[in-house]
Amino acid sequence: MILQESTKMDDKIDQETLQMMVSLELQDADSQMKGKHREGDPPPDAEIAAWLYEQELLSLETFYADRDLNSGFASS
């Protein structure tokens, strides 16, 4: 979902701004995942959701890094 929405905005956001946004969101997701349950118990749904969100953000970060690398090759 994030990736689909972000590709609509890719011409409007520069790489540094995107990196900052992803970094802040990753920090937020990480703070949500700090083991707030007892060891041995399954993680709560909110922690699983935060982990999935973090994976989406990492995927988005990789997508844009690859896109920038690819455009660098295309322009040389």
C-alpha positions as CSV (number, residue, x, y, z in Angstrom):
1,M,0.0,0.0,0.0
2,I,2.7,2.5,0.9
3,L,4.7,1.6,-2.2
4,Q,1.7,2.2,-4.4
5,E,0.9,5.6,-2.8
6,S,4.5,6.6,-2.9
7,T,5.1,6.0,-6.6
8,K,2.4,8.6,-7.2
9,M,4.5,11.1,-5.3
10,D,8.0,10.1,-6.6
11,D,8.4,13.2,-8.8
12,K,7.4,15.5,-5.9
13,I,9.8,14.4,-3.2
14,D,13.6,14.6,-3.4
15,Q,15.7,11.7,-2.2
16,E,17.0,13.4,1.0
17,T,13.5,14.2,2.1
18,L,12.3,10.7,1.4
19,Q,15.3,9.3,3.3
20,M,14.4,11.5,6.3
21,M,10.7,10.5,6.2
22,V,11.5,6.8,6.0
23,S,14.1,7.1,8.8
24,L,11.6,8.9,11.1
25,E,8.9,6.3,10.3
26,L,11.4,3.5,11.0
27,Q,12.3,5.0,14.3
28,D,8.6,5.3,15.2
29,A,7.9,1.7,14.2
30,D,10.9,0.5,16.2
31,S,9.6,2.3,19.3
32,Q,6.3,0.5,18.9
33,M,8.0,-2.8,18.8
34,K,9.9,-2.6,22.0
35,G,9.0,-5.9,23.7
36,K,6.0,-4.8,25.7
37,H,4.9,-8.4,26.4
38,R,6.2,-11.2,28.6
39,E,8.9,-13.4,27.3
40,G,7.4,-16.6,25.9
41,D,4.0,-15.0,25.1
42,P,3.2,-14.3,21.5
43,P,3.7,-10.7,20.5
44,P,0.6,-8.5,20.5
45,D,-1.1,-7.6,17.3
46,A,0.1,-4.0,17.5
47,E,3.7,-5.2,17.6
48,I,3.2,-7.5,14.6
49,A,1.6,-4.6,12.7
50,A,4.5,-2.3,13.6
51,W,6.9,-5.0,12.3
52,L,5.0,-5.4,9.0
53,Y,5.0,-1.6,8.7
54,E,8.7,-1.5,9.2
55,Q,9.2,-4.1,6.5
56,E,7.1,-2.0,4.1
57,L,9.3,1.0,4.9
58,L,12.4,-0.9,4.3
59,S,11.0,-2.1,1.0
60,L,10.2,1.4,0.0
61,E,13.7,2.6,0.9
62,T,15.2,-0.2,-1.2
63,F,12.8,0.7,-4.1
64,Y,13.9,4.3,-4.2
65,A,17.6,3.5,-3.7
66,D,17.4,1.1,-6.7
67,R,15.5,3.6,-8.7
68,D,18.1,6.3,-8.1
69,L,20.9,3.9,-8.9
70,N,19.2,2.9,-12.1
71,S,18.6,6.5,-13.2
72,G,22.3,7.1,-12.5
73,F,23.3,4.4,-14.9
74,A,20.8,5.6,-17.5
75,S,22.2,9.1,-17.4
76,S,25.8,8.0,-17.9
